[in-house]
Amino acid sequence: MAGRKSEFTLTKLDDLFTTQAQRDEEQLSKIRDIPLELIDDFPDHPFKVRDDEDMMQLVESVKERGVITPATVRQKEDGRYELVSGHRRKRACELAGFETLRSEIVDLNRDEATILMVESNFQRSEILPSEKAFAYKMRLEAMKRQAGRPRKENVSPVGTNLRTDEQIAQETGDSRNQIHRYVRLTNLVPELLEFVDEGRIKMRPAVELSYLDEDCQRDVVDEIDLNDATPSHDQTIRMRKLFNEGNLTTEAIHAVMSEEKPNQKEKIVLRGDRVRQLIPKNIPVSQTEDFVCKALEHYNKFLRNRAERDSR
C-alpha cells in the first residue's frame, strides 16, 4: 500500500501569474481528435488488448457517448504519435468505425512514457501474470534510468531514497520478492509463460524453470504435452539443481517429470449419504471407518471364494 503523502505542495511559478481559466484553456488545447492512422501502439506494450465481451461493451459505449476520457499520446520526431495509455479505447474506436481518437498530447521522454504506461494499465481489473511480468520489468528499467534526472510535474517521482522495487511494492501491493518473481517469468519460453497465464503452472515452479536455458525449457514443454501434467515445485527445484550441475539432459527431464506426484495419485471418493445408508444405526460414528474396512474385507473374501468356485 502506498505510503501517506504530504498534503503540502508548492505552487508552481506559472500558477502565480495565470488564472484557473487560462490554465484550463491551456490544458484543453492539448486535447485533440487525432486520426487513428497516425497513432502507433506503445513499443513492446505488455498488456493484451482482447476482442472479448468487455471490449464489445466498450465499443457500444463509445458509439453512444464517444471517448469520455481522452487517451494519452506523445508526439514522435517523425510527426506521428505514440500511444501511452488508451490502447483499449483505440481498439474500440477502430471497431466502432471511428477515424479519430480523442487524445491528450503530453511531453514525455521514453522512460517517463514507460512509467506512465505501466501505471495507467495497472488500473485494469484483471492482469495476467505475463502482463505483470513484462510491465514490472519495463518499469523497473525505466525507473532506474530515470533516477537522478530532473522530473516533470506530470510524472511520478522516482528520485527518492526508496529502491525502485520498494516504491513499486508500496504502490501495487505486491512485495519486493513477488515483483522480482514476476520479472523472472520474462525468461520463460512463450509456451511455459502461457501455462502460467492459464494457471497450469504456479508461480514458484515457474520461477525455478526460468533459470533453465531455452533448450531445457522446451524439453519440459514436450514432457508436459506428452504426460498432460505439469511439474511440481519440488520437481522444478531438482531440475534447476541438475541444470546448475550441468546434468539436466533430456533423459533427466523425462525421469523427473515421469515421477508420480502425490497430488496426481488417483483418489477414491465415497458419497457420504450413500455410505451412511449402509451403516447400521447402532454403529457409533467413531467406529464407522473400522466397520467399512471390515465390510470391504468380507466382501473381498466373498469375491475370492466365488472366483475359486467358478474356476473349478
Contacts in CASP RR format, 6 or more apart in sequence:
PFRMAT RR
TARGET T0000
AUTHOR 0000-0000-0000
METHOD contacts of the structure
MODEL  1
MAGRKSEFTLTKLDDLFTTQAQRDEEQLSKIRDIPLELIDDFPDHPFKVR
DDEDMMQLVESVKERGVITPATVRQKEDGRYELVSGHRRKRACELAGFET
LRSEIVDLNRDEATILMVESNFQRSEILPSEKAFAYKMRLEAMKRQAGRP
RKENVSPVGTNLRTDEQIAQETGDSRNQIHRYVRLTNLVPELLEFVDEGR
IKMRPAVELSYLDEDCQRDVVDEIDLNDATPSHDQTIRMRKLFNEGNLTT
EAIHAVMSEEKPNQKEKIVLRGDRVRQLIPKNIPVSQTEDFVCKALEHYN
KFLRNRAERDSR
1 170 0 8 1.000
1 173 0 8 1.000
2 170 0 8 1.000
2 171 0 8 1.000
3 170 0 8 1.000
12 153 0 8 1.000
15 23 0 8 1.000
18 26 0 8 1.000
30 104 0 8 1.000
30 105 0 8 1.000
30 106 0 8 1.000
31 70 0 8 1.000
31 102 0 8 1.000
31 103 0 8 1.000
31 104 0 8 1.000
31 105 0 8 1.000
32 102 0 8 1.000
32 103 0 8 1.000
32 105 0 8 1.000
33 100 0 8 1.000
33 101 0 8 1.000
33 102 0 8 1.000
33 103 0 8 1.000
34 73 0 8 1.000
34 81 0 8 1.000
34 100 0 8 1.000
34 101 0 8 1.000
34 102 0 8 1.000
34 103 0 8 1.000
35 99 0 8 1.000
35 100 0 8 1.000
36 90 0 8 1.000
36 93 0 8 1.000
36 94 0 8 1.000
36 98 0 8 1.000
36 99 0 8 1.000
36 100 0 8 1.000
36 101 0 8 1.000
37 99 0 8 1.000
38 79 0 8 1.000
38 80 0 8 1.000
38 81 0 8 1.000
39 73 0 8 1.000
39 80 0 8 1.000
39 81 0 8 1.000
39 82 0 8 1.000
39 83 0 8 1.000
39 90 0 8 1.000
39 101 0 8 1.000
39 103 0 8 1.000
40 76 0 8 1.000
40 80 0 8 1.000
40 81 0 8 1.000
40 82 0 8 1.000
40 83 0 8 1.000
41 82 0 8 1.000
41 83 0 8 1.000
41 87 0 8 1.000
41 90 0 8 1.000
42 82 0 8 1.000
42 83 0 8 1.000
42 84 0 8 1.000
42 87 0 8 1.000
42 113 0 8 1.000
42 117 0 8 1.000
43 82 0 8 1.000
44 134 0 8 1.000
44 138 0 8 1.000
45 87 0 8 1.000
45 117 0 8 1.000
46 118 0 8 1.000
46 121 0 8 1.000
46 130 0 8 1.000
46 131 0 8 1.000
46 133 0 8 1.000
46 134 0 8 1.000
46 135 0 8 1.000
46 138 0 8 1.000
47 87 0 8 1.000
47 121 0 8 1.000
47 124 0 8 1.000
47 127 0 8 1.000
47 131 0 8 1.000
47 135 0 8 1.000
48 128 0 8 1.000
48 131 0 8 1.000
49 55 0 8 1.000
49 87 0 8 1.000
49 88 0 8 1.000
49 91 0 8 1.000
51 91 0 8 1.000
51 95 0 8 1.000
55 88 0 8 1.000
55 91 0 8 1.000
55 92 0 8 1.000
55 95 0 8 1.000
58 88 0 8 1.000
58 89 0 8 1.000
58 92 0 8 1.000
59 92 0 8 1.000
59 95 0 8 1.000
59 96 0 8 1.000
61 92 0 8 1.000
62 89 0 8 1.000
62 92 0 8 1.000
62 93 0 8 1.000
62 96 0 8 1.000
62 98 0 8 1.000
63 96 0 8 1.000
66 102 0 8 1.000
67 89 0 8 1.000
67 92 0 8 1.000
67 93 0 8 1.000
67 101 0 8 1.000
67 102 0 8 1.000
69 89 0 8 1.000
70 102 0 8 1.000
70 103 0 8 1.000
70 104 0 8 1.000
71 83 0 8 1.000
71 84 0 8 1.000
71 85 0 8 1.000
71 86 0 8 1.000
71 89 0 8 1.000
71 90 0 8 1.000
71 101 0 8 1.000
71 102 0 8 1.000
71 103 0 8 1.000
71 104 0 8 1.000
72 83 0 8 1.000
72 84 0 8 1.000
72 85 0 8 1.000
72 86 0 8 1.000
72 103 0 8 1.000
72 104 0 8 1.000
72 106 0 8 1.000
72 116 0 8 1.000
72 120 0 8 1.000
73 81 0 8 1.000
73 82 0 8 1.000
73 83 0 8 1.000
73 84 0 8 1.000
73 103 0 8 1.000
73 104 0 8 1.000
73 105 0 8 1.000
73 106 0 8 1.000
74 81 0 8 1.000
74 82 0 8 1.000
74 84 0 8 1.000
74 105 0 8 1.000
74 106 0 8 1.000
74 107 0 8 1.000
74 108 0 8 1.000
74 113 0 8 1.000
75 81 0 8 1.000
75 82 0 8 1.000
75 105 0 8 1.000
76 82 0 8 1.000
81 103 0 8 1.000
81 105 0 8 1.000
82 113 0 8 1.000
83 90 0 8 1.000
84 106 0 8 1.000
84 108 0 8 1.000
84 113 0 8 1.000
84 116 0 8 1.000
84 117 0 8 1.000
84 120 0 8 1.000
85 116 0 8 1.000
85 117 0 8 1.000
85 120 0 8 1.000
85 121 0 8 1.000
86 120 0 8 1.000
87 121 0 8 1.000
89 101 0 8 1.000
90 101 0 8 1.000
93 100 0 8 1.000
93 101 0 8 1.000
106 116 0 8 1.000
106 154 0 8 1.000
107 152 0 8 1.000
108 116 0 8 1.000
108 152 0 8 1.000
108 154 0 8 1.000
108 155 0 8 1.000
110 142 0 8 1.000
111 142 0 8 1.000
111 143 0 8 1.000
111 145 0 8 1.000
111 146 0 8 1.000
112 142 0 8 1.000
112 146 0 8 1.000
112 151 0 8 1.000
112 152 0 8 1.000
112 155 0 8 1.000
114 138 0 8 1.000
114 139 0 8 1.000
114 141 0 8 1.000
114 142 0 8 1.000
115 139 0 8 1.000
115 142 0 8 1.000
115 143 0 8 1.000
115 146 0 8 1.000
115 155 0 8 1.000
115 156 0 8 1.000
115 158 0 8 1.000
116 154 0 8 1.000
116 155 0 8 1.000
116 156 0 8 1.000
117 138 0 8 1.000
118 135 0 8 1.000
118 136 0 8 1.000
118 138 0 8 1.000
118 139 0 8 1.000
119 139 0 8 1.000
119 156 0 8 1.000
119 171 0 8 1.000
121 127 0 8 1.000
121 131 0 8 1.000
121 135 0 8 1.000
122 135 0 8 1.000
122 172 0 8 1.000
127 135 0 8 1.000
128 197 0 8 1.000
129 182 0 8 1.000
129 185 0 8 1.000
129 193 0 8 1.000
129 196 0 8 1.000
129 197 0 8 1.000
129 203 0 8 1.000
129 206 0 8 1.000
130 185 0 8 1.000
130 193 0 8 1.000
130 194 0 8 1.000
130 196 0 8 1.000
130 197 0 8 1.000
132 174 0 8 1.000
132 182 0 8 1.000
133 182 0 8 1.000
133 183 0 8 1.000
133 184 0 8 1.000
133 185 0 8 1.000
133 186 0 8 1.000
133 193 0 8 1.000
134 186 0 8 1.000
136 168 0 8 1.000
136 179 0 8 1.000
136 182 0 8 1.000
136 183 0 8 1.000
137 183 0 8 1.000
137 186 0 8 1.000
139 168 0 8 1.000
140 164 0 8 1.000
140 165 0 8 1.000
140 168 0 8 1.000
140 179 0 8 1.000
140 183 0 8 1.000
143 158 0 8 1.000
143 164 0 8 1.000
143 167 0 8 1.000
143 168 0 8 1.000
144 164 0 8 1.000
146 158 0 8 1.000
146 159 0 8 1.000
147 158 0 8 1.000
147 159 0 8 1.000
147 164 0 8 1.000
148 158 0 8 1.000
148 159 0 8 1.000
151 157 0 8 1.000
151 158 0 8 1.000
151 159 0 8 1.000
158 164 0 8 1.000
158 167 0 8 1.000
160 167 0 8 1.000
162 170 0 8 1.000
163 176 0 8 1.000
165 176 0 8 1.000
165 179 0 8 1.000
165 180 0 8 1.000
166 176 0 8 1.000
168 174 0 8 1.000
168 179 0 8 1.000
169 175 0 8 1.000
169 176 0 8 1.000
169 178 0 8 1.000
169 179 0 8 1.000
172 179 0 8 1.000
174 182 0 8 1.000
181 203 0 8 1.000
181 204 0 8 1.000
181 207 0 8 1.000
184 206 0 8 1.000
184 207 0 8 1.000
184 210 0 8 1.000
184 211 0 8 1.000
185 193 0 8 1.000
185 196 0 8 1.000
185 206 0 8 1.000
185 207 0 8 1.000
185 210 0 8 1.000
186 210 0 8 1.000
187 210 0 8 1.000
187 211 0 8 1.000
188 196 0 8 1.000
188 206 0 8 1.000
188 209 0 8 1.000
188 210 0 8 1.000
188 217 0 8 1.000
189 214 0 8 1.000
189 217 0 8 1.000
189 218 0 8 1.000
189 221 0 8 1.000
191 218 0 8 1.000
191 221 0 8 1.000
192 201 0 8 1.000
192 206 0 8 1.000
192 209 0 8 1.000
192 217 0 8 1.000
192 220 0 8 1.000
192 221 0 8 1.000
193 206 0 8 1.000
195 201 0 8 1.000
195 206 0 8 1.000
195 224 0 8 1.000
195 230 0 8 1.000
196 202 0 8 1.000
196 203 0 8 1.000
196 206 0 8 1.000
200 230 0 8 1.000
201 209 0 8 1.000
201 230 0 8 1.000
201 231 0 8 1.000
202 233 0 8 1.000
204 233 0 8 1.000
204 236 0 8 1.000
205 230 0 8 1.000
205 231 0 8 1.000
205 232 0 8 1.000
205 233 0 8 1.000
205 235 0 8 1.000
205 236 0 8 1.000
206 236 0 8 1.000
208 233 0 8 1.000
208 236 0 8 1.000
208 237 0 8 1.000
208 239 0 8 1.000
208 240 0 8 1.000
209 217 0 8 1.000
209 220 0 8 1.000
209 231 0 8 1.000
209 236 0 8 1.000
209 239 0 8 1.000
209 240 0 8 1.000
211 240 0 8 1.000
211 243 0 8 1.000
211 244 0 8 1.000
212 220 0 8 1.000
212 239 0 8 1.000
212 240 0 8 1.000
212 243 0 8 1.000
212 248 0 8 1.000
213 243 0 8 1.000
216 239 0 8 1.000
216 243 0 8 1.000
216 248 0 8 1.000
216 253 0 8 1.000
219 250 0 8 1.000
219 253 0 8 1.000
220 231 0 8 1.000
220 239 0 8 1.000
220 253 0 8 1.000
220 257 0 8 1.000
223 253 0 8 1.000
223 254 0 8 1.000
223 257 0 8 1.000
223 258 0 8 1.000
224 230 0 8 1.000
224 231 0 8 1.000
224 257 0 8 1.000
227 257 0 8 1.000
227 258 0 8 1.000
229 257 0 8 1.000
229 261 0 8 1.000
229 264 0 8 1.000
231 239 0 8 1.000
231 256 0 8 1.000
231 257 0 8 1.000
232 261 0 8 1.000
232 263 0 8 1.000
235 256 0 8 1.000
235 257 0 8 1.000
235 259 0 8 1.000
235 261 0 8 1.000
238 256 0 8 1.000
239 248 0 8 1.000
239 252 0 8 1.000
239 253 0 8 1.000
239 256 0 8 1.000
242 248 0 8 1.000
242 252 0 8 1.000
242 256 0 8 1.000
275 288 0 8 1.000
275 292 0 8 1.000
278 295 0 8 1.000
279 288 0 8 1.000
279 291 0 8 1.000
279 292 0 8 1.000
283 291 0 8 1.000
END
